[in-house]
Amino acid sequence: QVQLVESGGGLVQAGGSLRLSCAASGNIVRINRMGWYRQTPGKQRELVAVIASGGSTNYADSVKGRFTISRDNVKNTVYLQMNSLRPEDTAVYYCNADAIAIASGSYFSRDAWGQGTQVTVSS
């Protein structure tokens, strides 16, 4: 089992900042890619940013220059620093991790998702 717990969402005015955190727990051997996705009602979940275990990153064009993804491999935690927030950034943000875990002596991969955290940006 791999569990992801997100925190840091909330309500902020346009132009403001928020920092999301996501901590992974469980019988984790290694976490490869970690990322953040977001979803609004009636739309598909979309990629916001991802970070590989080595630190390379990829961002959606809509957030480049405003959002920064980072991770702490010791704490198995990924962060999303969101600056210059816009009303169109309003969504439920989900954490994702591509992890290798161990159970009963066997290794298995897990594509784990957090429960989501609401980010609301008022104009």
C-alpha positions as CSV (number, residue, x, y, z in Angstrom):
1,Q,0.0,0.0,0.0
2,V,1.1,3.5,-0.8
3,Q,-0.8,6.4,0.6
4,L,-0.6,10.1,-0.4
5,V,-1.8,12.9,1.8
6,E,-2.1,16.4,0.4
7,S,-2.2,19.7,2.3
8,G,-2.0,23.4,1.7
9,G,-5.0,24.2,-0.4
10,G,-7.4,27.0,0.3
11,L,-8.8,30.3,-0.8
12,V,-6.6,33.1,-2.1
13,Q,-7.0,36.3,-4.1
14,A,-5.7,36.6,-7.6
15,G,-2.0,37.4,-7.6
16,G,-1.5,35.5,-4.3
17,S,0.5,32.4,-3.5
18,L,-0.1,29.0,-2.1
19,R,2.1,26.0,-1.4
20,L,0.8,22.5,-1.7
21,S,2.5,19.5,0.0
22,C,2.0,15.8,-0.6
23,A,3.6,13.2,1.7
24,A,3.8,9.6,0.6
25,S,3.8,6.7,3.2
26,G,3.7,3.0,3.2
27,N,6.2,0.2,2.5
28,I,7.9,2.3,-0.2
29,V,11.2,1.2,-1.7
30,R,11.5,4.0,-4.3
31,I,9.4,6.7,-5.8
32,N,10.1,7.5,-9.4
33,R,7.9,10.2,-10.9
34,M,5.9,12.5,-8.6
35,G,3.5,15.1,-9.9
36,W,0.5,17.4,-9.5
37,Y,-2.7,17.3,-11.6
38,R,-5.8,19.4,-11.4
39,Q,-9.4,19.0,-12.3
40,T,-12.5,21.2,-12.6
41,P,-16.1,20.1,-12.8
42,G,-16.9,18.7,-16.2
43,K,-13.3,18.6,-17.4
44,Q,-10.7,15.9,-17.6
45,R,-7.9,15.8,-15.0
46,E,-4.9,17.7,-16.5
47,L,-1.2,17.7,-15.8
48,V,0.2,20.6,-13.8
49,A,3.8,19.6,-13.1
50,V,5.9,16.5,-12.7
51,I,9.3,15.8,-11.3
52,A,11.5,12.8,-11.7
53,S,13.5,11.2,-9.0
54,G,16.6,12.9,-10.3
55,G,15.0,16.3,-10.3
56,S,14.1,17.0,-13.9
57,T,10.7,18.7,-14.2
58,N,8.0,19.3,-16.7
59,Y,5.2,21.9,-16.5
60,A,2.0,22.7,-18.3
61,D,2.3,25.7,-20.5
62,S,-0.3,27.5,-18.5
63,V,1.7,27.4,-15.3
64,K,5.3,27.9,-16.5
65,G,7.0,30.7,-14.8
66,R,4.4,30.8,-12.0
67,F,4.5,27.4,-10.4
68,T,7.5,25.4,-9.1
69,I,7.5,21.7,-8.3
70,S,10.1,20.3,-5.9
71,R,10.6,17.1,-3.9
72,D,12.3,15.8,-0.8
73,N,13.4,12.2,-1.5
74,V,14.2,11.6,2.1
75,K,10.7,12.6,3.3
76,N,9.0,11.2,0.2
77,T,7.3,14.5,-0.2
78,V,6.5,16.6,-3.2
79,Y,5.7,20.3,-3.1
80,L,4.0,22.8,-5.5
81,Q,4.8,26.4,-5.0
82,M,2.1,28.4,-6.8
83,N,2.7,32.1,-7.3
84,S,0.8,34.8,-9.3
85,L,-2.4,32.7,-9.0
86,R,-5.2,33.4,-11.4
87,P,-8.9,32.6,-11.1
88,E,-8.5,30.0,-13.9
89,D,-6.1,28.1,-11.5
90,T,-9.2,27.2,-9.4
91,A,-9.5,23.4,-9.3
92,V,-9.1,20.4,-7.1
93,Y,-5.4,19.5,-7.1
94,Y,-4.3,15.9,-6.9
95,C,-0.9,14.5,-6.0
96,N,0.4,11.5,-8.0
97,A,3.3,9.1,-7.4
98,D,4.8,6.3,-9.4
99,A,6.1,4.2,-6.6
100,I,7.8,0.8,-6.0
101,A,6.6,-0.8,-2.7
102,I,7.3,-4.1,-1.0
103,A,4.8,-6.5,0.7
104,S,5.3,-10.1,1.8
105,G,8.8,-10.1,0.3
106,S,7.5,-9.1,-3.2
107,Y,8.1,-5.8,-5.0
108,F,5.2,-4.2,-6.8
109,S,4.5,-0.9,-8.5
110,R,1.8,1.5,-7.6
111,D,0.4,4.5,-9.4
112,A,-0.9,6.2,-6.3
113,W,-3.2,9.3,-6.0
114,G,-4.1,11.6,-3.2
115,Q,-7.5,12.5,-2.1
116,G,-7.3,16.0,-3.7
117,T,-7.1,19.5,-2.2
118,Q,-9.3,22.4,-3.3
119,V,-7.6,25.6,-4.5
120,T,-9.8,28.6,-5.1
121,V,-8.6,31.8,-6.5
122,S,-10.9,34.8,-6.3
123,S,-10.8,37.7,-8.7
